[in-house]
Amino acid sequence: MNWIETLKTVFSLGLVYSTLRASVSIIFAGMGEMINERAGVLNIGIEGIMLMGALAAALGTYFSGNPWIGLLCAAVVGILIGLIFAYMAITLKSVQAIAGLAIFLLAAGLSGFLLQVFFKHGGNSPTVPTLPVIESEALAKIPILGPIFNGQSVLLIPALLSPLIIWFFLYRTPWGTWLRAAGENPQALAVVGIDPIKVRYLATLAGAMLHGIGGAYLSIAQTSLFFENMVAGRGFIALAAVIFGNAKPWTVFLTCLFFAFTDALQISLQTAVPETVLPRELFMALPYILTLLILAIFIKRTGGPADVGNPYDKEAK
């Protein structure tokens, strides 16, 4: 086996294309969780919200014939599930990690059940129309950018712009200041007349909406159907990206790209390296191994919000 030729095959423009393609769902999920954590809310139920968002997008598209309606359904379902989580974690002051786990377990079971209800069989939904892709003749004439961006889903554009938009919101608007204060010192925020509970609710719903959109990308953009457990750990990978990125827009964004790169890399390696040389299962496990390593190494070194994961108590001083 010629390893030099294999590496040339793997590390090509196709790998960059695949990295961007794989990054969209992780970026939306990671940015949503970063908003949550900046407001002091830890939601480990990202995987479940993405799963329900993917199902809602497929159902909405199937019954309407319009993938944009499906995307809207995913966003609404994400908000509704986020509302359930927010009620448990913020109003009832449940342990946020347990509330998030409950959301994940609920979604894992409910998505399979609803698949049976609507289509009378499990496994997967029928194929549905997908969101438009980027197709530009002018872009095609540009040597590197053309092959990388043409053919990508239109959702790639807001995904790539998201760190700039969220950075501006967090650091250049009063609403962003209130959101960050809710995660650092909610008592101080309450002193100036802003209700930390409302801020945390809004942040949780906004984050859940992005989680739902991240799930929708999987079923109506990256593929054209929903199948059980299709999120395949991307929600937990997004959580690891937020931890590694210290809940800051640009570092979280770059970390999401890194994880997407590992996902695209393992697919390329499976194709290029014969199974007789290295087992495919080793490559398939690569993104998850890196996720576990990063969580183990960096979970105690993060510089995230001081009050993340703690319920706000009005009576506390």
VENUR-V513976 format. One record per run of one state. SS is the DSSP state (helix for helix, strand for strand, loop for the rest). FROM is the first residue (numbers start at 0). LEN is the number of residues. Records with the same first field share a line. If there is no record, write none. Layout:
SS->FROM-LEN / FROM-LEN
//
This chain:
loop->0-2 / 10-2 / 38-7 / 64-2 / 91-4 / 119-4 / 124-8 / 133-3 / 140-2 / 149-3 / 153-1 / 172-1 / 184-1 / 191-4 / 222-4 / 227-6 / 244-4 / 272-7 / 284-1 / 298-19
helix->2-8 / 12-26 / 45-19 / 66-25 / 95-24 / 136-4 / 142-7 / 154-18 / 173-11 / 185-6 / 195-27 / 233-11 / 248-24 / 279-5 / 285-13
strand->123-1 / 132-1 / 152-1 / 226-1
//
